[in-house]
């Protein structure tokens, strides 16, 4: 489950940003949106919170 969450919600965002940055350099911006679960942990949502926190740190 953690690998699937990481692949979609972190690696996907990271790879997309790497591909877009050269194309929008000087003329655009990337706005990342994440959920409010990253600063808190609800039972059963630990992996989701960890992945969303990683996106906020990139």
C-alpha positions as protocol buffer text, in pm:
chain_id: "A"
residue {
  index: 1
  type: UNK
  ca { x: 0 y: 0 z: 0 }
}
residue {
  index: 2
  type: UNK
  ca { x: 278 y: 245 z: 91 }
}
residue {
  index: 3
  type: UNK
  ca { x: 454 y: 186 z: -242 }
}
residue {
  index: 4
  type: UNK
  ca { x: 135 y: 251 z: -436 }
}
residue {
  index: 5
  type: UNK
  ca { x: 71 y: 575 z: -245 }
}
residue {
  index: 6
  type: UNK
  ca { x: 432 y: 683 z: -292 }
}
residue {
  index: 7
  type: UNK
  ca { x: 428 y: 606 z: -665 }
}
residue {
  index: 8
  type: UNK
  ca { x: 117 y: 812 z: -731 }
}
residue {
  index: 9
  type: UNK
  ca { x: 121 y: 1092 z: -478 }
}
residue {
  index: 10
  type: UNK
  ca { x: 493 y: 1162 z: -446 }
}
residue {
  index: 11
  type: UNK
  ca { x: 690 y: 1017 z: -736 }
}
residue {
  index: 12
  type: UNK
  ca { x: 426 y: 1128 z: -985 }
}
residue {
  index: 13
  type: UNK
  ca { x: 438 y: 1487 z: -858 }
}
residue {
  index: 14
  type: UNK
  ca { x: 818 y: 1486 z: -841 }
}
residue {
  index: 15
  type: UNK
  ca { x: 871 y: 1348 z: -1193 }
}
residue {
  index: 16
  type: UNK
  ca { x: 608 y: 1581 z: -1340 }
}
residue {
  index: 17
  type: UNK
  ca { x: 776 y: 1885 z: -1182 }
}
residue {
  index: 18
  type: UNK
  ca { x: 1115 y: 1774 z: -1316 }
}
residue {
  index: 19
  type: UNK
  ca { x: 970 y: 1749 z: -1667 }
}
residue {
  index: 20
  type: UNK
  ca { x: 779 y: 2079 z: -1652 }
}
residue {
  index: 21
  type: UNK
  ca { x: 1043 y: 2307 z: -1500 }
}
residue {
  index: 22
  type: UNK
  ca { x: 1259 y: 2339 z: -1814 }
}
residue {
  index: 23
  type: UNK
  ca { x: 951 y: 2408 z: -2027 }
}
residue {
  index: 24
  type: UNK
  ca { x: 806 y: 2683 z: -1807 }
}
residue {
  index: 25
  type: UNK
  ca { x: 1131 y: 2842 z: -1685 }
}
residue {
  index: 26
  type: UNK
  ca { x: 1087 y: 3218 z: -1673 }
}
residue {
  index: 27
  type: UNK
  ca { x: 727 y: 3214 z: -1797 }
}
residue {
  index: 28
  type: UNK
  ca { x: 528 y: 2998 z: -1559 }
}
residue {
  index: 29
  type: UNK
  ca { x: 486 y: 2857 z: -1213 }
}
residue {
  index: 30
  type: UNK
  ca { x: 394 y: 2528 z: -1049 }
}
residue {
  index: 31
  type: UNK
  ca { x: 132 y: 2535 z: -776 }
}
residue {
  index: 32
  type: UNK
  ca { x: 123 y: 2222 z: -561 }
}
residue {
  index: 33
  type: UNK
  ca { x: -190 y: 2141 z: -367 }
}
residue {
  index: 34
  type: UNK
  ca { x: -197 y: 1891 z: -83 }
}
residue {
  index: 35
  type: UNK
  ca { x: -446 y: 1779 z: 176 }
}
residue {
  index: 36
  type: UNK
  ca { x: -470 y: 1896 z: 534 }
}
residue {
  index: 37
  type: UNK
  ca { x: -373 y: 1552 z: 664 }
}
residue {
  index: 38
  type: UNK
  ca { x: 1 y: 1609 z: 652 }
}
residue {
  index: 39
  type: UNK
  ca { x: 41 y: 1793 z: 985 }
}
residue {
  index: 40
  type: UNK
  ca { x: -179 y: 1547 z: 1177 }
}
residue {
  index: 41
  type: UNK
  ca { x: -210 y: 1172 z: 1182 }
}
residue {
  index: 42
  type: UNK
  ca { x: -547 y: 1002 z: 1202 }
}
residue {
  index: 43
  type: UNK
  ca { x: -545 y: 628 z: 1277 }
}
residue {
  index: 44
  type: UNK
  ca { x: -521 y: 442 z: 949 }
}
residue {
  index: 45
  type: UNK
  ca { x: -396 y: 745 z: 751 }
}
residue {
  index: 46
  type: UNK
  ca { x: -28 y: 739 z: 850 }
}
residue {
  index: 47
  type: UNK
  ca { x: 106 y: 642 z: 504 }
}
residue {
  index: 48
  type: UNK
  ca { x: -118 y: 900 z: 336 }
}
residue {
  index: 49
  type: UNK
  ca { x: 0 y: 1174 z: 573 }
}
residue {
  index: 50
  type: UNK
  ca { x: 365 y: 1078 z: 519 }
}
residue {
  index: 51
  type: UNK
  ca { x: 334 y: 1095 z: 139 }
}
residue {
  index: 52
  type: UNK
  ca { x: 147 y: 1429 z: 148 }
}
residue {
  index: 53
  type: UNK
  ca { x: 417 y: 1569 z: 379 }
}
residue {
  index: 54
  type: UNK
  ca { x: 682 y: 1461 z: 128 }
}
residue {
  index: 55
  type: UNK
  ca { x: 499 y: 1654 z: -146 }
}
residue {
  index: 56
  type: UNK
  ca { x: 488 y: 1964 z: 70 }
}
residue {
  index: 57
  type: UNK
  ca { x: 863 y: 1941 z: 129 }
}
residue {
  index: 58
  type: UNK
  ca { x: 956 y: 1922 z: -241 }
}
